[in-house]
Amino acid sequence: MTSQLRRLDARRWPALSPDGVDAYLVVRNEIDRLPEILDHHRRLGVERFFVTDNDSDDGTPDYLLEQPDCVVHHTTASFGAVRWGMDWINELAAVYGQDRWRLFIDADELFVYPHADTLALPAFCRFLAETGAQGVFAIMVDMYGPGPLDEAVHRPGARLLDVCPLHDAHYTVRHKPGLPFARHFCNVEALGGPRQRVFYPEFNDIGAAGMVVARALRKLRHSRFGAPLGLTRSRLGLCPPDITKIPLVRGASGRHWVSNHRTTPLALSPVTGALLHFKLLSTFAEKAAVEAKRGEHWGGGTEYARYAALLARHADVSFAYAGSRRYRTPDDLVREGIMRSSPAFEAFADSARRTATEAATRFPQPGEFSL
């Protein structure tokens, strides 16, 4: 265990479910969203949460220590210096998550998949294992409110989906053009969503070739040539946020996340998920300004600097538009093409529902119990 992480709890699990799923998070000052994030994933069937607190000062560590299913580590080290928290995630997953399903989420994300409202996550993972899948691809779906940003106030006890029930329905997933000899696992990009639409409007109609140029400029911007060329002070070399992830992975030796958005090569399921992302709350302008100044996120905080600059000029920005849709169930995202199911998974889910219904309605047989 690296000296950067100090474990705060002393919990032990003498027996774990053979189908158990563990979640891994890095958090910093997320006390407002954490209760619902934990509760949502508990309902899905997550057994343990491995949480690394990056020097919160809002009561987050004390709250986590009160949770009986949280393994809590603390660090004051630089978030950016450890590949934006991924070294901490991989370290804990290697220690605790061998041969178990691992779910990597942020403290503002709710993981969903087809039929997640009726089929528990361990059952979903059994389907994945039975069909030879080792991981699940997902799109990060930004959620937002129907009015101006400053009206999306999340008060204690309120559901995030009540505050931010809307999402964009149109996303595009396409392969990234690359050199013929270059091999990259899961070489796709997802485009769309309110952050691209509002904060990066120049990318709303960009083609594949334009994205190649934009990504090249982004790499150049963050290289040692960026400053001499003036890219660090210009709008060039900026790209909308990467909204592709592989959040659910079967633990195995040598298997890990290479970034927040990619893993080492593994067999991906044709069934995909989504991460409902609750960043666009009334506190977003303040958080963006803080993170732009801290410079701990990818690119030294340039993404957050763009958010902060626009919100300083338009604090009443609204993300709702004619293409907004209200989220009700995970099946909404399947119908909209944001998530994918498969005939095999539909048959599995139907069978699981029938079995559960029969178990709930079956009368006891003679000899099953006695007074």
C-alpha positions in Angstrom: 0.0 0.0 0.0 1.5 3.3 -1.0 2.2 5.8 1.8 -0.1 8.3 0.1 -3.1 6.4 1.4 -3.9 6.1 5.1 -6.8 3.9 6.0 -9.2 5.5 8.6 -11.5 2.5 9.4 -10.8 -0.9 10.8 -13.7 -2.9 9.2 -13.5 -6.5 8.4 -15.7 -8.7 6.2 -15.4 -12.4 7.4 -17.8 -13.5 4.6 -18.5 -11.9 1.3 -21.1 -12.8 -1.3 -19.6 -14.9 -4.2 -21.5 -12.6 -6.6 -20.6 -9.4 -4.7 -19.8 -6.1 -6.4 -17.5 -3.5 -4.9 -17.5 0.2 -5.8 -14.5 2.5 -5.9 -14.6 6.3 -5.6 -12.3 9.3 -5.0 -14.0 12.1 -3.3 -13.3 15.7 -2.3 -16.0 17.8 -0.5 -19.0 15.8 -1.8 -21.1 15.6 1.4 -24.1 17.0 -0.4 -24.3 14.2 -3.0 -22.7 11.3 -1.3 -25.7 10.0 0.7 -27.8 9.5 -2.5 -24.9 8.1 -4.5 -24.2 5.5 -1.8 -27.9 4.6 -1.4 -28.5 4.3 -5.1 -25.7 1.8 -5.5 -26.6 -0.1 -2.3 -30.1 -0.6 -3.8 -28.4 -1.9 -7.0 -26.5 -4.4 -4.8 -23.1 -3.0 -4.2 -21.6 -4.8 -1.2 -18.6 -2.6 -0.3 -17.5 1.0 -1.1 -13.8 1.7 -1.2 -13.6 5.5 -0.9 -10.4 7.6 -1.0 -11.0 11.0 0.5 -8.7 13.6 -1.0 -8.5 16.0 2.0 -12.1 17.1 2.2 -13.0 19.8 4.8 -16.8 19.6 4.6 -17.4 16.6 6.9 -17.1 13.9 4.2 -14.6 11.7 6.1 -16.7 11.7 9.3 -19.8 10.8 7.3 -18.1 8.0 5.5 -16.8 6.5 8.7 -20.4 6.3 9.9 -21.3 4.0 7.0 -20.8 0.3 7.8 -20.1 -0.6 4.2 -17.4 1.9 3.5 -13.7 1.3 3.6 -12.2 4.8 4.0 -8.8 6.0 3.0 -7.5 9.5 3.3 -4.7 11.4 1.4 -3.5 15.0 1.1 -1.5 14.1 -2.0 -2.0 15.7 -5.5 -5.0 14.4 -7.4 -3.5 15.3 -10.7 -0.1 13.7 -10.0 -1.7 10.2 -9.7 -3.4 10.3 -13.1 -6.4 12.1 -11.6 -7.0 9.6 -8.9 -6.7 6.4 -11.0 -3.5 5.2 -9.3 -5.4 5.2 -6.0 -8.4 3.4 -7.5 -6.2 0.8 -9.1 -4.1 0.3 -6.0 -7.2 -0.5 -3.9 -8.8 -2.6 -6.6 -5.6 -4.7 -6.8 -5.6 -5.3 -3.1 -9.3 -5.9 -2.5 -10.9 -6.6 -5.9 -9.2 -9.6 -7.4 -11.8 -12.0 -8.9 -14.6 -9.6 -7.9 -16.7 -7.2 -10.0 -15.4 -3.6 -9.6 -17.5 -0.5 -10.2 -15.7 2.7 -10.7 -17.8 5.8 -10.2 -17.4 9.4 -9.3 -19.3 11.0 -6.4 -21.8 12.7 -8.7 -22.7 9.6 -10.8 -25.4 7.0 -10.7 -24.7 3.9 -12.6 -27.6 2.4 -14.6 -28.0 -0.4 -17.1 -31.0 -1.9 -19.0 -33.6 -3.1 -16.4 -31.6 -1.7 -13.5 -34.8 -0.8 -11.8 -35.9 -4.4 -11.7 -32.7 -6.5 -12.0 -30.0 -6.3 -9.3 -26.4 -5.6 -10.2 -25.1 -9.0 -9.0 -27.6 -10.7 -11.3 -26.5 -8.4 -14.2 -22.9 -9.4 -13.4 -23.9 -13.1 -13.5 -25.2 -12.5 -17.0 -22.0 -10.9 -18.0 -19.9 -13.8 -16.7 -22.1 -16.4 -18.3 -21.8 -14.6 -21.7 -18.0 -14.2 -21.4 -18.0 -10.4 -20.8 -15.4 -8.8 -18.6 -16.5 -5.2 -18.7 -19.3 -2.8 -19.6 -19.1 0.4 -21.7 -21.1 3.4 -20.6 -21.8 7.0 -21.7 -21.8 9.7 -19.1 -25.2 11.4 -19.4 -25.3 14.9 -17.9 -28.5 15.6 -16.0 -29.9 19.1 -15.6 -32.9 21.0 -14.4 -35.7 22.6 -16.4 -34.8 26.2 -15.5 -31.7 28.3 -15.0 -28.6 26.7 -13.4 -28.9 28.7 -10.2 -32.4 27.2 -9.6 -31.1 23.7 -9.6 -30.6 23.7 -5.8 -30.0 20.3 -4.2 -31.2 20.4 -0.6 -30.5 17.7 2.0 -32.9 14.9 1.5 -33.9 15.9 -2.0 -33.5 13.4 -4.8 -31.0 14.4 -7.4 -33.4 13.3 -10.2 -36.1 15.6 -8.8 -33.7 18.6 -9.1 -32.2 17.5 -12.4 -34.6 15.3 -14.2 -33.7 16.2 -17.8 -31.0 14.9 -20.2 -30.1 15.3 -23.9 -31.5 12.4 -26.0 -29.0 12.7 -28.9 -25.6 11.2 -28.4 -23.2 9.8 -31.1 -20.7 7.1 -30.5 -18.2 6.7 -33.3 -14.8 5.2 -33.9 -11.8 7.5 -33.7 -9.9 7.8 -37.0 -6.3 6.8 -36.4 -3.2 5.5 -38.1 -3.5 2.0 -39.5 -0.8 0.6 -37.4 -1.9 2.2 -34.1 -3.9 -0.1 -31.9 -6.0 1.4 -29.1 -8.5 -0.6 -27.0 -12.0 0.8 -27.2 -11.0 3.4 -29.7 -14.4 5.2 -29.8 -15.6 8.6 -28.7 -19.1 9.7 -27.6 -20.2 13.2 -28.6 -23.1 15.2 -27.4 -24.7 16.3 -24.2 -25.4 19.7 -22.5 -21.8 20.5 -21.7 -20.7 20.2 -25.3 -23.8 21.9 -26.5 -23.5 24.9 -24.2 -19.8 25.2 -23.3 -18.2 23.9 -26.5 -20.7 24.9 -29.2 -18.0 24.9 -31.9 -18.0 21.1 -31.7 -21.7 20.6 -32.1 -21.5 19.9 -35.8 -17.8 18.9 -36.1 -16.9 16.0 -38.3 -14.5 13.1 -37.6 -11.7 15.0 -39.3 -12.3 18.1 -37.3 -12.1 16.0 -34.1 -8.8 14.5 -35.2 -7.4 18.1 -35.6 -8.9 19.2 -32.3 -7.4 16.2 -30.4 -4.0 16.8 -32.0 -4.1 20.5 -30.9 -5.1 19.4 -27.4 -2.0 17.2 -27.2 0.2 19.9 -28.5 -1.3 22.4 -26.1 -0.3 20.3 -23.1 3.1 19.4 -24.5 6.3 21.5 -23.9 5.6 23.3 -27.2 2.2 24.6 -26.1 3.4 27.7 -24.3 5.9 28.8 -27.0 3.1 28.4 -29.6 0.7 30.4 -27.5 -1.8 27.5 -27.3 -2.0 27.7 -23.5 -3.5 31.1 -23.8 -5.8 30.5 -26.7 -9.1 28.7 -27.4 -7.2 26.3 -29.7 -6.3 22.9 -28.2 -9.5 22.6 -26.3 -12.0 19.7 -26.7 -15.3 18.9 -25.0 -15.1 16.5 -22.1 -14.6 12.8 -22.7 -17.9 11.2 -21.8 -17.0 7.6 -22.5 -16.2 5.2 -19.6 -15.8 1.5 -18.8 -17.1 1.7 -15.2 -17.9 -2.0 -14.5 -15.0 -4.5 -14.8 -14.3 -8.0 -13.6 -11.2 -8.1 -11.4 -8.2 -10.0 -12.7 -4.5 -9.9 -12.4 -3.0 -7.1 -14.6 -6.4 -5.7 -15.4 -6.8 -2.0 -14.5 -8.1 1.4 -15.6 -5.5 3.2 -17.7 -7.4 6.4 -17.3 -10.8 7.6 -16.0 -12.2 6.6 -19.4 -10.4 3.5 -20.5 -9.1 0.1 -19.2 -6.6 -2.4 -20.3 -8.0 -4.6 -23.1 -10.9 -6.9 -22.0 -14.0 -8.4 -23.5 -16.8 -5.8 -23.5 -20.4 -6.8 -23.4 -22.8 -5.8 -26.2 -25.1 -4.6 -23.4 -24.1 -1.1 -22.3 -24.8 1.2 -19.4 -24.9 4.9 -18.5 -23.7 7.1 -15.7 -26.3 9.7 -14.8 -24.0 12.7 -14.0 -25.1 15.3 -11.6 -22.6 18.1 -12.0 -25.0 20.8 -13.3 -26.3 21.9 -9.9 -26.6 25.5 -8.5 -23.1 25.0 -6.9 -21.5 24.3 -10.3 -20.2 27.8 -10.9 -18.5 28.0 -7.5 -17.0 24.5 -7.9 -15.8 25.3 -11.4 -14.0 28.4 -10.2 -12.4 26.5 -7.4 -11.2 23.7 -9.6 -10.0 26.0 -12.3 -7.8 27.7 -9.6 -6.6 24.4 -8.1 -5.5 23.0 -11.5 -5.7 19.4 -10.3 -7.9 18.1 -13.1 -6.8 17.0 -16.6 -5.1 19.8 -18.5 -4.4 21.8 -15.4 -8.0 22.8 -15.0 -8.5 24.3 -18.5 -11.9 22.6 -18.8 -13.1 24.1 -15.5 -11.7 27.4 -16.5 -13.9 27.4 -19.6 -16.9 26.5 -17.4 -16.1 29.3 -14.9 -15.6 31.9 -17.6 -19.0 31.3 -19.2 -20.8 31.1 -15.9 -19.2 34.3 -14.7 -20.8 36.0 -17.7 -24.1 34.1 -17.7 -24.9 32.8 -14.2 -28.5 32.2 -15.3 -27.6 29.8 -18.2 -30.2 27.1 -18.9 -29.4 23.7 -20.4 -33.0 22.8 -21.3 -33.9 22.9 -25.0 -36.3 21.3 -27.4 -34.3 18.1 -27.5 -34.4 17.6 -23.7 -36.0 14.4 -22.3 -37.2 13.6 -18.8 -35.6 10.6 -17.3 -38.0 8.1 -15.7 -36.5 4.6 -16.0 -33.4 3.1 -17.5 -35.5 1.8 -20.4 -35.9 5.4 -21.5 -32.1 5.4 -22.3 -32.5 2.1 -24.3 -35.3 3.5 -26.4 -33.3 6.7 -27.1 -30.2 4.6 -28.1 -28.0 5.9 -25.3 -27.8 2.4 -23.8 -28.0 -1.0 -25.6 -29.6 -4.2 -24.6 -29.4 -7.6 -26.4 -31.8 -10.4 -27.1 -29.9 -12.7 -24.8 -30.0 -10.1 -22.0 -33.7 -9.5 -22.5 -34.4 -13.2 -22.2 -32.2 -13.3 -19.0 -34.0 -10.4 -17.5 -37.4 -11.9 -18.3 -36.4 -15.2 -16.7 -35.1 -13.5 -13.6 -38.3 -11.5 -13.2 -40.4 -14.6 -13.6 -38.4 -16.5 -11.0 -38.6 -13.6 -8.6 -42.4 -13.3 -9.1 -42.9 -17.0 -8.6 -40.8 -17.0 -5.4 -42.8 -14.1 -4.0 -46.2 -15.6 -4.7 -45.5 -19.3 -4.1 -47.4 -20.8 -1.2 -45.4 -22.9 1.3 -45.5 -26.7 0.6 -46.3 -29.2 3.3 -43.3 -29.8 5.6 -41.6 -26.5 4.7 -42.4 -25.0 8.0 -44.1 -26.0 11.2 -45.7 -24.0 14.1 
